Structures are given as C-alpha cells and as structure tokens.
Amino acid sequence: MQTEPTKSLVGEEYEVEVGPVAHGGHCVARTESGRVLFVRHTLPGERVTARVTEGEETSRFLRADAVEILDASKDRVPAPCPFSGPGRCGGCDWQHVKPGAQRRLKGEVIAEQLQRLAGLTPEEAGWDGTVMPAEGDKVPAGEVPAWRTRVQYTIDAEGHAGLRKHRSHDVQPIDRCLIAAPGVGELGIEKREWPQIASVDAIAATGSADRQVVLTPKPGGRLPIVELDKPVSVLRVGEKDHRIHRVHGRPFVRERADGRTYRVGEGGFWQVHPQAADMLVKAVMQGLMPRKGDMALDLYCGVGLFAGALGERVGDKGAVLGIESAKRAVEDARHNLQDLDRVRIEQGKVEDILPRTGIDTADIIVLDPPRAGAGRSTVRHLAGLGARRIAYVACDPAALARDLKYFAEEGYRPATLRAFDLFPVTHHVECVAILKPAAKGV
C-alpha cells in the first residue's frame, strides 16, 4: 500500500507577529493555527508576511523568510548590502539590524541557551549580559564593519565568484562583500572569471602583508594563471587526495598575537576577525591567571595560540602540553613555539591522546573545541585533573551550555563568562567561560 506524498508548504505565505530571537539567525513566530515558523530577515516584535522556504505539512516547524515588513521594529535599518535579503546571500543574518541591537539579540540567545541547556541564569554563569564589540567595529547604523579576513567564494556555472545562498548550494554572484576585510577585497577576486574553478578561498593575514588564495578546481578542471590585484600566494586542493598543494609563493601566512608571530599553513585555522586572537588571549589569560611553575594544558590547540601565551607566562619551571588533531597545524605549532622548551605539542584527538599521556593533574587548562563542543567524556576527564581554573573558549553558545552542564555534574562552576561580538552582522558569537571547582573559592 502506497502512502500519499507529504504536501510541501514551500511558497506558502502567512501574516505573523514575530516572537523572540532563536539560535541560528532567525526569530520564532506562529501561524494562527499554531504552526511554528523560524523566520529570517525579521526582528522580535515585527509584523511580517513570512514566505515558507522549507517544510511540509508534517514538519515539526517551517523555515521562512520575511518578504514584507508590515510593522517594523525601531531596531531595523535598510540593509547596506545589495546582495542580502530573502533568497539571496546567506552569509549575513543581521544586515537589517542596528549594531547595538545585533549584540543585544546575541546576548538573548546566549541567555536562552544557558538557561535551557545548562539551567543557569546569567548571574549564575558570572555574566553581566553584555556582548562586547571589538574596538573599531562601532560603526554608524546603516554601515557594517569590514572584518572578515577569510572568505570562501563559490564559483557559479558562468565562472563568476559569489557566495552561497542560505541553506543552499545555489550561488549569489557578487561584485563586493561588505564584511570582507580590506586585504581580501583588494585582491579583486570578484572582478575576474574562474571558468574551471569550483571555489576560491581568500586569506588576508592581519599580522603581516601575506595574502593567499586556495583554489579548488572543478573535476578535471585546469588551474588558471592567477593574476590578482595584489601579490598573492596560490595553493590548490588536489582532485584525488583533497590535500592542499603549493602552486607558488609561501604555503603559509604569518599572523601575530600576544607579541608573537604564528605561521598558519595551507589555509589552516586562525581567528577570522583581525582583533579576535588578541582579545581571546587576553580574556583567557586574565581568567586563568597563570603562575610560574604551572602545569598547563591547551586542548584543540591549533597552531599554538594559547600554548604560546601560556608558555610565556609559566616560566622555565612550568610546562605546557598542547593537543591538536590536524597534522599541518601541529607542524606549525611546533615551529611557532620552538623557542619555548617548556611547551610540547602532541598530534591526535584530545579524547585519545590525553589519557595516554599519563598526566593525572594540571594547574590550569584552556580548551577551544570545535563547534560541537568537548562532550561529556572529555569534560569528565578534565574535571578529574583537579585544575584550579579552566578556560573554555566557545564559538557556539549551545555547545558551551551543554558542556557547562557536564562540568557542573563533575564539580566545576563558571566563575565568569564574557561574550565577544567577533562576527558582526552574523548570528555567531564568541564566549570565554572561566570555571573553578565549585567547593573552592580559588
């Protein structure tokens, strides 16, 4: 017996009152029948016409775009980017929102995630409820800061550079990205055609004049001669091995933070906002308060940003162990920290390597896990090391809240939490939580 196909509701329109902001760059609304809508391009308190973009009659919720604003919020501004809006580029969630209101919305999301997933009020998390902007990002309403030092362009069928539409493989061609840092924009990637290329990753270091593009050819595609508006290193992704290979120029860019230079190779991870690395190091070190002779751990250490800062502060009698899974990042970290004999970097997954080290105690710990978080088993292991302070750097408030709950189960509570708006005009936000043993006032 065949079942009837479920009816798609894509394209259906509903006039709705918009409710609170939710994690993910949208707000929650309900139709008159009670159906839940996750609506983009709107603000709490607005009345809008919402057009469904994803969902069926049996869906638990529907995704939608606000295609007509019937009653606008006082926090709304005309979107400065001509490529933002319903059905267009999905890179920015809050182009239509005043800067201060963007940070307030992010704060509301953090508070909601802490309460729902960790059972914590802002006060219990040691957070004053504010989301701090980076210096220089305070721009007038109607303008956006140019902060993104790494941009991945997708190439459309005609060879034009663009950015993906929201939750889609479709490409929105652009001639300029307003949030791209000047060092990216000056390469002129959008001006030229890329007929046999699938994507172009552009990187503009802030700690040096280094510029880099990483090209991914289409299957069977040939690599073009790359002539951009500024000197640039060129790397390519191999069609068979999917590894990154140098074509010409340096295979790395040089970044700086906390007074040190860091080599970041082959398109490797570095904070995207120009001020992020320094701001996060400062927040972590202020929270951990390293002492001479400390045994410190830097987990998910990347190219050694926090390990370097810790190594400078624990002194000759201290020790730092960094753990990172990416082979090239480990090579870079060892290079970057070769002057610090007290720092050791191990390659592998934290959950695999840390138990093998035989380390059963640590004084201070910093962890900067991927978006999914550290997870219960890793948290349990870390809590068993008896550190007096743990710094948790999080790019996702939901993952942070889940892991804070696990830490609470193991006897650690947040002493302070700080939030930083290091991804302006998007829904993303960075947090730093400092944890202490609950039974101690250390």
Stockholm file with secondary structure:
# STOCKHOLM 1.0

chainA/1-442         MQTEPTKSLVGEEYEVEVGPVAHGGHCVARTESGRVLFVRHTLPGERVTARVTEGEETSRFLRADAVEILDASKDRVPAPCPFSGPGRCGGCDWQHVKPGAQRRLKGEVIAEQLQRLAGLTPEEAGWDGTVMPAEGDKVPAGEVPAWRTRVQYTIDAEGHAGLRKHRSHDVQPIDRCLIAAPGVGELGIEKREWPQIASVDAIAATGSADRQVVLTPKPGGRLPIVELDKPVSVLRVGEKDHRIHRVHGRPFVRERADGRTYRVGEGGFWQVHPQAADMLVKAVMQGLMPRKGDMALDLYCGVGLFAGALGERVGDKGAVLGIESAKRAVEDARHNLQDLDRVRIEQGKVEDILPRTGIDTADIIVLDPPRAGAGRSTVRHLAGLGARRIAYVACDPAALARDLKYFAEEGYRPATLRAFDLFPVTHHVECVAILKPAAKGV
#=GR chainA/1-442 SS CCCCCCCBCTTCEEEEEEEEEETTTEEEEECTTCCEEEEESCCTTCEEEEEEEECBTTCSSEEEEEEEEEECCTTBCCCSCTTCSTTSBCSCSCTTBCHHHHHHHHHHHHHHHIIIIICCCTTTTTCCSCEEECTTCCCCTTCCCCCBSEEEEEECTTSCEEEEBTTSSCEEECSCCTTBCHHHHTTCGGGSCCTTEEEEEEEECSSSSCEEEEEEECTTCCCCCCCCSSCCEEEEECTTTCCEEEEESCSEEEEEETTEEEEEETTCCCCSSTTHHHHHHHHHHHHHCCCTTCEEEEESCTTTHHHHHHHHHHCTTCEEEEEESCHHHHHHHHHHTTTCTTEEEEESCHHHHHHHTCCCCCSEEEECCCTTCCCHHHHHHHHTTTCSEEEEEESCHHHHHHHHHHHHHTTEEEEEEEEEECSTTSSCCEEEEEEEETTCCC
#=GC SS_cons         CCCCCCCBCTTCEEEEEEEEEETTTEEEEECTTCCEEEEESCCTTCEEEEEEEECBTTCSSEEEEEEEEEECCTTBCCCSCTTCSTTSBCSCSCTTBCHHHHHHHHHHHHHHHIIIIICCCTTTTTCCSCEEECTTCCCCTTCCCCCBSEEEEEECTTSCEEEEBTTSSCEEECSCCTTBCHHHHTTCGGGSCCTTEEEEEEEECSSSSCEEEEEEECTTCCCCCCCCSSCCEEEEECTTTCCEEEEESCSEEEEEETTEEEEEETTCCCCSSTTHHHHHHHHHHHHHCCCTTCEEEEESCTTTHHHHHHHHHHCTTCEEEEEESCHHHHHHHHHHTTTCTTEEEEESCHHHHHHHTCCCCCSEEEECCCTTCCCHHHHHHHHTTTCSEEEEEESCHHHHHHHHHHHHHTTEEEEEEEEEECSTTSSCCEEEEEEEETTCCC
//
